[in-house]
Amino acid sequence: MGTARTTGGGSSLVIQTSFLGDLVLTTPLVAELATRGPVDVVVTPGGAPLLAHHPAVRDVIVFDKRGADAGLPGLWRFGRRLRRRADGSERVIGSAYLAQGSLRSAALARLAGARAVVGFDTSSGRALYSARVHYDRTQHHAERLWRLAVGDRAPAGDAARIRPRLYPGEAERARVDAVLGQGPRDDRPWIALAPGSIWGTKRWPWYANLAAALCDRYRLVVVGGSDDAALAAEIVRAAGRDHVLDATGQLPLLASAELIRRCAALVTNDSAPQHLASAVGTPTVTIFGPTVPEFGFGPLARRHASAGVAGLGCRPCHDHGPPACPRGHFRCMRDLGIGDVQATLATVLAASA
């Protein structure tokens, strides 16, 4: 432990089949490995489009772990299939890097024939690793992942090296042009709002009120998936269609990153859109309730700030966000007023000017 020991020769294989935000935070690791040679990345079907056009990635390999590749037979077939590229040539894997540390991912790396397997010392699959890197809970997760390539004894990574990056292309730009063409047509800057989260207790309940307070000075666009349509409708009702564009469910993830890139700022919960903003450099205000930035999943854009209720003895209460407030009051979100978020946003926008 201490320094990531890898085997020379062959390509690097990164396995990241966790949440979409985690995949975005894996891109600094991929960029570091690409300075040494070709890098292939194993992702879920939902994550694959995020890496389109990424200059550091040679092959994006889809692992449908809950579908066609499920179970031990699926794992075996997929692992053996990894030994060949799409053109039939041999894939020689020098080292596999386990950004997602399950036993299944470790077994996959071994089945693929990786000469070395590198992962965190806390991972459930660590018995199958040939090198372990310390999982430092004081670091941002992007730096933790980057350290799989450089080891935990290397100097701290500077901001540029651990900032994630995505690369929307012409198709994504065209999609965003079409969506924004449906919105307000004036010269006010765009502010993106991301009110959703798969974790219910991470959803700040006052986005509609915030939109009503901002709509005279900004055009607002609501970003998210189709599951966020009801939240978007509430925002549109509060601020009016002359001020708000509902883009939920209209764009794939990489195009959503392009939309966020065009905005003066993003206001978001602790969820995937903040990582998209980090990857395209958009100033970000992240609202934290049951979680805190110290967990290592805060924004990384050059201009960013976090908003949350200080002084609550029950906060943080969960690694991700429980289904419901354990104490029933939900004060970590309800007590954060729109004035606090407005002030934080104003500070971020002033710093970006």
C-alpha positions in Angstrom: 0.0 0.0 0.0 1.1 3.6 -0.5 2.2 3.7 -4.2 0.1 2.3 -7.0 2.2 -0.4 -8.5 1.3 -1.2 -12.1 2.6 -3.5 -14.8 4.2 -1.9 -17.8 2.9 -2.5 -21.3 -0.6 -2.8 -22.6 -3.5 -0.5 -22.2 -5.1 0.8 -19.1 -8.7 -0.3 -18.2 -10.9 1.8 -15.9 -14.0 0.2 -14.5 -16.6 2.6 -13.3 -20.2 1.3 -13.1 -21.4 3.4 -10.2 -23.5 6.6 -10.3 -23.3 9.0 -13.2 -21.7 11.7 -11.0 -19.0 9.3 -10.1 -18.3 8.6 -13.7 -17.8 12.3 -14.3 -15.4 12.5 -11.4 -13.4 9.6 -12.9 -12.3 11.7 -15.9 -9.2 13.1 -14.1 -8.0 9.5 -13.6 -8.7 8.7 -17.2 -6.8 11.8 -18.3 -3.8 10.9 -16.1 -3.7 7.4 -17.5 -3.9 8.7 -21.0 -0.5 10.3 -20.7 0.9 6.8 -20.4 -1.0 5.1 -23.3 -4.4 4.0 -24.5 -7.3 4.0 -21.9 -10.5 1.9 -22.2 -13.4 2.5 -19.8 -16.1 0.1 -18.7 -19.4 1.9 -18.0 -23.1 1.2 -17.6 -25.4 1.8 -20.6 -26.6 5.0 -19.0 -23.1 6.3 -18.5 -21.6 5.5 -21.9 -22.9 8.7 -23.7 -21.1 10.9 -21.2 -17.7 9.9 -22.6 -18.5 10.5 -26.2 -15.8 12.7 -27.9 -13.5 12.4 -24.8 -10.0 12.7 -26.2 -8.5 10.6 -23.3 -10.7 7.5 -24.0 -9.9 5.0 -26.7 -12.8 2.5 -26.2 -16.1 3.0 -24.2 -17.2 -0.5 -23.2 -20.8 -1.0 -22.0 -21.3 -3.4 -19.2 -25.0 -4.1 -18.7 -24.7 -5.5 -15.3 -28.5 -5.5 -14.6 -29.5 -6.7 -18.0 -27.7 -8.8 -20.6 -24.5 -9.2 -18.5 -26.2 -9.9 -15.2 -25.3 -12.8 -12.9 -22.2 -15.0 -13.0 -22.8 -16.3 -16.5 -23.1 -12.7 -17.8 -20.0 -11.6 -15.8 -18.0 -14.6 -17.3 -19.1 -13.9 -20.8 -18.4 -10.1 -20.6 -15.0 -10.6 -18.9 -13.9 -13.0 -21.7 -15.3 -10.6 -24.3 -13.1 -7.8 -22.9 -10.0 -9.6 -24.1 -10.9 -8.6 -27.7 -11.6 -5.1 -29.1 -14.5 -4.4 -31.5 -12.2 -5.0 -34.5 -11.2 -8.4 -33.2 -7.7 -7.4 -32.2 -6.4 -8.5 -28.8 -6.9 -6.1 -25.9 -3.7 -6.4 -23.8 -4.5 -4.9 -20.4 -1.5 -3.8 -18.5 -3.4 -2.5 -15.5 -7.0 -2.3 -14.5 -8.1 0.6 -12.2 -11.2 -0.1 -10.0 -13.0 3.2 -9.7 -16.0 1.2 -8.6 -14.8 -1.2 -5.9 -17.2 -4.1 -5.8 -16.1 -7.7 -5.8 -17.9 -8.1 -9.2 -15.7 -5.3 -10.7 -12.5 -6.9 -9.3 -13.5 -10.3 -10.7 -14.2 -8.7 -14.1 -10.7 -7.2 -14.2 -9.2 -10.6 -13.5 -11.4 -12.3 -16.1 -10.3 -9.8 -18.6 -6.7 -10.8 -18.1 -5.4 -7.6 -16.5 -1.7 -8.0 -15.4 -2.3 -5.7 -12.5 -5.4 -4.6 -10.6 -5.4 -1.4 -8.6 -8.1 -0.2 -6.2 -8.9 1.3 -2.8 -7.9 -0.4 0.4 -11.5 -0.1 1.6 -13.2 -1.8 -1.4 -15.0 -5.0 -1.1 -13.0 -6.5 -3.9 -9.6 -5.6 -2.5 -8.6 -9.3 -2.0 -8.3 -9.5 -5.7 -6.1 -6.4 -6.1 -2.4 -6.5 -6.8 -2.0 -2.9 -5.5 -4.1 -0.9 -3.0 -4.3 2.8 -2.6 -5.5 4.4 0.6 -9.0 5.8 0.5 -8.6 9.2 2.2 -12.0 10.6 3.3 -10.6 14.1 3.6 -10.0 14.4 -0.1 -12.4 15.2 -2.9 -13.5 12.1 -4.6 -12.0 13.3 -7.9 -8.6 13.4 -6.2 -9.2 10.0 -4.6 -9.9 8.5 -8.0 -6.9 10.3 -9.6 -4.7 8.8 -6.9 -5.4 5.3 -8.2 -3.0 6.3 -11.0 -0.4 8.2 -9.0 -0.6 6.6 -5.6 -1.4 8.0 -2.2 2.2 9.3 -1.5 2.2 11.6 -4.5 1.9 15.4 -3.9 -1.6 16.8 -3.8 -3.2 17.3 -7.2 -3.6 20.9 -8.3 -7.1 22.1 -9.2 -6.5 21.7 -12.9 -5.5 18.1 -12.6 -8.4 16.9 -10.6 -11.1 19.0 -12.3 -13.4 16.7 -14.4 -13.9 17.4 -18.1 -16.6 16.4 -20.6 -16.6 17.2 -24.3 -20.0 17.9 -25.9 -19.8 17.8 -29.7 -21.6 19.3 -32.6 -24.7 17.0 -32.2 -25.0 18.1 -28.5 -24.7 21.8 -29.5 -27.4 21.5 -32.1 -29.7 19.8 -29.6 -29.2 22.6 -27.1 -29.7 25.3 -29.8 -33.1 23.7 -30.5 -34.2 23.5 -26.9 -33.1 27.0 -26.0 -34.9 28.3 -29.0 -38.1 27.4 -27.2 -37.4 29.7 -24.3 -37.5 33.4 -23.5 -35.9 35.5 -26.3 -34.1 38.4 -24.7 -30.6 39.4 -23.5 -30.9 38.3 -19.8 -28.3 35.7 -18.8 -29.4 32.1 -18.3 -29.4 30.6 -14.8 -29.9 26.8 -14.7 -31.9 25.2 -11.9 -31.5 21.5 -11.1 -34.2 20.7 -8.4 -34.1 16.9 -8.7 -32.2 14.1 -7.1 -32.8 10.4 -6.9 -32.5 10.8 -3.1 -35.6 12.5 -1.9 -34.1 14.2 1.2 -31.5 15.9 -1.1 -34.2 18.0 -2.8 -34.4 21.6 -1.5 -38.1 22.4 -1.4 -37.9 26.1 -2.3 -36.8 26.2 -6.0 -40.1 27.6 -7.1 -39.8 30.5 -4.7 -36.2 31.1 -5.8 -37.3 31.2 -9.4 -39.9 33.8 -8.6 -37.3 35.9 -6.9 -34.8 35.6 -9.8 -37.0 35.8 -12.9 -36.9 39.6 -13.4 -33.1 39.6 -13.9 -32.5 36.2 -15.4 -33.9 33.7 -17.9 -34.2 30.4 -16.0 -33.9 26.9 -17.4 -34.8 23.8 -15.4 -32.5 20.8 -16.1 -33.0 17.2 -15.2 -34.6 14.0 -16.3 -38.2 13.2 -17.1 -38.7 12.2 -13.5 -38.2 15.9 -12.6 -41.1 17.1 -14.7 -43.4 17.8 -11.7 -40.7 19.9 -10.0 -40.1 21.8 -13.2 -43.9 22.5 -13.6 -44.0 23.9 -10.1 -41.1 26.3 -11.0 -42.8 27.4 -14.2 -46.1 28.1 -12.4 -44.3 30.2 -9.8 -42.2 32.3 -12.3 -44.1 32.1 -15.5 -43.4 30.8 -19.0 -42.0 34.2 -20.1 -39.1 33.6 -17.7 -38.7 29.8 -17.4 -37.8 27.1 -19.9 -38.6 23.6 -18.8 -35.8 21.4 -20.4 -36.4 18.4 -18.2 -36.4 15.1 -20.1 -35.5 16.9 -23.4 -31.7 16.3 -23.5 -29.3 13.4 -23.1 -26.7 13.9 -20.4 -23.9 15.2 -22.6 -26.2 17.7 -24.2 -27.3 18.7 -20.7 -23.7 19.5 -19.9 -23.6 21.7 -23.0 -26.7 23.5 -21.9 -25.3 24.1 -18.4 -22.0 25.3 -20.0 -24.0 28.2 -21.7 -25.5 29.4 -18.4 -24.1 32.1 -16.1 -24.5 29.8 -13.2 -26.2 26.6 -11.9 -28.1 26.2 -8.7 -28.4 22.5 -7.9 -28.8 19.9 -5.1 -26.0 17.5 -4.2 -26.6 15.5 -7.4 -25.2 14.8 -10.9 -25.8 18.3 -12.5 -23.2 19.8 -10.2 -20.6 17.4 -11.6 -21.7 18.3 -15.1 -21.1 21.9 -14.3 -17.7 21.2 -12.8 -16.8 19.4 -16.1 -17.8 22.3 -18.3 -16.7 25.1 -16.0 -20.0 26.7 -15.1 -20.1 28.6 -11.8 -22.1 26.5 -9.3 -24.1 26.9 -6.1 -24.7 23.5 -4.5 -27.4 23.0 -1.8 -26.4 20.4 0.8 -28.9 19.0 3.4 -28.4 15.5 4.8 -24.9 15.4 3.2 -22.0 17.8 3.4 -19.2 18.9 1.0 -16.7 17.3 3.3 -17.8 13.9 2.1 -15.8 14.7 -1.1 -18.5 15.2 -3.6 -18.8 19.0 -3.8 -18.5 21.2 -6.9 -15.2 21.7 -8.6 -15.9 24.5 -11.1 -13.5 27.4 -10.8 -16.2 29.5 -9.2 -18.4 27.6 -6.8 -20.0 27.8 -3.3 -22.1 25.5 -1.1 -25.2 26.4 0.9 -26.5 24.6 3.9 -27.9 25.0 7.4 -25.1 25.3 10.0 -25.4 24.2 13.6 -27.8 21.2 13.2 -26.6 18.4 15.5 -28.2 15.8 13.2 -26.4 17.0 10.1 -24.9 15.1 8.2 -27.1 12.1 8.7 -26.4 9.8 5.7 -23.7 9.1 3.1 -26.2 9.6 0.2 -29.4 10.9 1.7 -32.0 8.8 3.5 -35.5 8.1 2.0 -37.0 10.4 4.7 -35.7 12.6 7.5 -34.8 10.3 10.4 -36.1 12.9 12.9 -39.2 13.9 10.8 -38.5 17.7 10.7 -36.3 18.0 7.5 -34.8 21.2 8.9 -31.5 20.7 7.0 -33.5 21.7 3.9 -36.6 23.5 5.1 -34.6 26.0 7.2 -32.4 27.1 4.3 -34.2 30.1 2.9 -34.3 31.6 -0.5 -32.4 34.7 0.8 -29.5 32.5 1.8 -29.3 30.9 -1.6 -29.8 34.2 -3.5 -26.9 35.7 -1.5 -24.6 32.7 -2.3 -25.5 32.9 -6.0 -24.8 36.6 -6.0 -21.4 36.0 -4.6 -20.6 33.3 -7.2 -21.8 35.5 -10.0 -19.8 38.5 -8.8 -16.7 36.4 -8.6 -17.3 35.2 -12.2 -17.7 38.7 -13.6 
